[in-house]
Amino acid sequence: MTGRRTKKLCHVEANYIQRITENHNLSHTELVCTRSWLLDGSQPTLRSVDIEGKIGSVSVRVPQQLSGRALVTCNFVFWTRISLLSLLIVPAAVFWIWLMKEGIRQAHNCPYDCWCSAGETAVECIHASLQDIPVGLHPRIKDLTLNHNNISVLRRNHFTDAGLMALETLTLENNGISTIEPGAFNGLPKLHNLHLKDNNLSVLELGIFGNLKVLSGLHIAGNKLKTITPGVFIDLESLYYLSLETNEIKYLRQDMFIGLTNLRNLWLSDNKISHLDPDVFKLMPVLSLISLSDNEDLYIPTDKYFLNTPHVTTYMLSDCNIKSLSAISFELSPKVSSLRLENNSITTIDLEMLHSLPELRTLSLFGNPLQCDCDMRKAWQWCEEHDIGTGFEDKVPTCDAPDEVSGLWWGVLETADCSSNVAIFKGDYKSVVHKPVPYNSEFEDFIYFLKYVQSTVYGILFLIGAVGNITVLIIIGCNKRMRTIPNSYIFNLAVGDLLNLTVNLPLHQASNLSPQWLAKEGLCKFGVFLQELSIGVSAFSVVVLSIQRYFATSGSTHLSTRNATVFAIAAVWIIASCCALPAAFSVHVEDEFLCSYYKSAEYFRMTVTFQLLVFCVIPVCVIVYMYVMTARNLVQETNCSNEENRRRKTLAKIVIGIAIVFFISFVPYHVLFTVVFWSEEFFSLALGYLMFACSCLLVLNPCLNPVSLCCTSVTYKKLFKHYLLCCCRNRSERKEEDSDLPEGPEALVQYRRGLSTEAVII
């Protein structure tokens, strides 16, 4: 037994069709294939075709059994298209199922009051009132953040017992930790960064950092350490960055940092350090930065060298109440290129000290009571001749004495006459002011670009797209004759384009100008969901419209019934919503102010790849194919006048142009973001400008879709002129315009065939 199912357009050999039409004297012939479905579930087989045409003014349908050769041709074309479509859709469906499975699993298995990244590589429990390390977490977690809890003790084998041996970053800030037992971090061979900031640690016992062979960053700022136990860092052979800021350390002994042979950055700011052993950093051959700022009692000798640091390039000595420096102070630090001396009590700079620092490029003296005399003039002249920067933007050194130049930029020394060894300021020296030079002028230019140029361009694109698409909605909504089924697809496309414009542009610009996220976690996810939903609706609406146009130009009624239209439009929104869900799973409000994907980087890369597939590759393939076939149908139409043929060829070029515009709009944006996130490249100014260009291309499609309607439809063109130009027409003019639509059954058929390129079926 067989049951009749849906109709589908197929291609049968021309001589076969010609023979049937001649036998039945048919004109305006259309071929509609029907498929027979076996009730036992076996595959459908094309059995017959209906040859639709006209005898005189009467529409007829002649059923014909297909010949064997024609039957094979129709089945081959049908199954070829199904196979090609499956090659695109099946991988996307499998990809989506995997992404959703990972996202749902992390939400289900995540502890209460915690956030877990999709893919279960990061867990964040902030203000969760935890008193211990949570148990039951997935063993492959790499990033664990437990800030602002009540964990006071880290016991031996604490993380091994919890099964967290894959950790690479561990953050335990603001927990009140007072004790760390030796061996607490056993079983963490991959740990790279350890954050213990703002706890109650007063001592670091030997052995607590044992076996952390690959640890590169250790942050112990904001505790109560008064001294460093010699040998406590001996196992940290890979440590690159050490922060001991805001503690109570008073003295640095020579053996405190034994074992830190690869340390490059050492931060000791805001302690109570007064004296340092000159050789305390001697066994650190690659140490390049030392920060001792905010140690108010720090003593720097002027009769012997300060520190033996032959490889250090940056000294940060701000806010240390330093009164003077000599040439001997840094004689064992010849590679210093940056010397930060802001907010001290320095009155003069020894020229010999500058001579002992041949690689000096930055000498920050802001906030010192400088004595602008002849000796200081020599120092100023040396800095000018050797291009040594002495300030950042408006934070520049100023004179405190003599009174006549008090408060003026020390560049006033250029006007000083020291012929009598007494600085005498001549001319209009009080008008000498410093012209701020941005620390990074290129970055400042980029910020200016974001604030003004990008905002202006986005505003223009939004205005053009919004006016065009709102006009489309008004045309269809306010004109009864335009409320056709095909126009429902155009209406849905306009809604999707408006959503794209109103969501993507404002959110993208807001994130550029103010990266701080002031809303809650749910709004962070919902905002990203809306962004991807808007892109998906816009892309899928163009896909459905291209398919409907193809069917319309082929004379088929597929997607032209009320039920099919409702189903297609609902499917666009449902599928777009489903495709946007993985992006919502991938973002999170990090550090309580940043809506970011950073801690879900691996899952986010997969999400970006998925978006490239479903929002770019599949729509482009389908749209290009459908528009090429539509153009082919228009060009190959034979029962048309020369003028109609010329018009059809022109419109064929236009619909292919629409496919090209879609390609240019969507492909660069998704390809760029996929490459950027997979390559893990740091942000650069060139990349920022390129991302701006691609984002403009993305919204170019919503802006040009109304333009394409004007180009392809005379009716839309007239109505656009009416609503946009607000033309005041008399009744006869409006009647003449309305006559563009035919009346009567016969005229309706002619209108449908004549304007099939508009995808309008009355």
Summary of the structure (lengths in Angstrom):
residues: 762
radius of gyration: 37.3
end to end distance: 37.1
largest distance: 121.4
contacts: 2445
relative contact order: 0.06
helix: 46%
strand: 13%
